[in-house]
Amino acid sequence: MKTIYGERTLPLYMQIYLSLREKIETGEYPYGYRLLSIRNAAYCFSVNPGTIIRVYRLMTLEGYIKNINNHGFAVIFNEKTDEKKMIRKRYEAEIRKELE
């Protein structure tokens, strides 16, 4: 298994997700930044487009990005206003995992 980000034991979609999330949270990808298309991201990461769809769907559910009328995905996370909300969502996700 190849490593994109973090530990080699993590699935590729999670490595990509963590990489993008870090770039968004640190401000490298600021509010309004347009992410690569699904095809281009799949090509850049050398993965199947389905993997990128999974990553983008997860990031959309967690409030990091938004599909802009089928014209791509843009960052909607604003570190100043969304920090507490994101902490709460992560905490809730951890609890859900523990309950499963």
C-alpha positions in Angstrom: 0.0 0.0 0.0 1.3 3.4 -0.9 1.5 6.3 1.6 0.2 9.7 0.7 -0.1 11.2 4.2 0.3 9.9 7.7 0.6 6.2 8.5 0.9 3.6 5.9 -1.8 1.5 7.6 -4.5 4.1 6.9 -6.7 3.6 3.8 -5.8 5.9 0.9 -9.1 7.8 1.1 -8.3 8.7 4.7 -4.8 9.7 3.9 -6.1 12.1 1.2 -8.8 13.4 3.5 -6.3 14.1 6.3 -4.0 15.8 3.9 -6.7 18.1 2.5 -8.2 18.8 5.9 -4.8 19.9 7.3 -4.3 22.3 4.3 -7.8 23.8 4.9 -7.4 24.1 8.7 -4.0 25.7 8.5 -5.2 28.2 5.9 -3.1 26.9 3.0 -6.5 26.4 1.3 -8.5 29.5 2.4 -12.2 30.1 2.3 -13.4 30.1 -1.3 -10.4 28.1 -2.6 -11.5 25.8 -5.5 -10.3 22.2 -5.2 -9.2 20.2 -8.1 -11.9 18.4 -10.1 -12.5 14.8 -9.2 -10.6 13.6 -12.3 -7.7 15.9 -11.8 -7.4 15.0 -8.1 -7.6 11.3 -8.9 -4.8 11.7 -11.4 -2.6 13.8 -9.0 -3.0 11.3 -6.2 -2.8 8.3 -8.6 -6.1 6.8 -7.3 -9.5 5.9 -8.7 -12.0 8.8 -9.1 -14.3 6.9 -6.7 -11.7 7.4 -4.0 -11.8 11.2 -4.5 -15.6 11.1 -4.6 -15.5 9.4 -1.2 -13.1 12.0 0.2 -15.1 15.0 -1.1 -18.3 13.5 0.2 -16.8 13.1 3.6 -15.4 16.7 3.6 -18.8 18.0 2.5 -20.6 16.2 5.3 -18.1 17.6 7.8 -18.5 21.2 6.5 -15.1 21.7 5.0 -16.1 22.0 1.3 -19.2 22.5 -0.7 -20.3 21.5 -4.2 -20.8 24.7 -6.2 -23.7 23.9 -8.5 -21.8 21.0 -10.1 -19.0 23.3 -11.1 -16.5 21.8 -8.6 -15.8 22.1 -4.9 -14.8 25.1 -2.9 -13.6 25.5 0.7 -16.3 26.8 3.0 -14.4 26.3 6.3 -13.5 29.5 8.0 -11.1 28.8 10.9 -12.3 31.8 12.9 -16.0 31.0 12.9 -16.0 27.3 12.4 -13.4 26.1 14.9 -15.8 25.2 17.7 -18.3 23.7 15.3 -15.6 21.5 13.8 -14.4 20.3 17.2 -17.9 19.4 18.2 -18.4 17.4 14.9 -15.2 15.5 15.4 -16.1 14.7 18.9 -19.6 13.5 17.8 -17.9 11.3 15.1 -15.6 9.7 17.6 -18.5 8.9 19.9 -20.5 7.4 16.9 -17.5 5.2 16.1 -17.2 4.0 19.7 -20.9 3.1 19.8 -20.7 1.0 16.6 
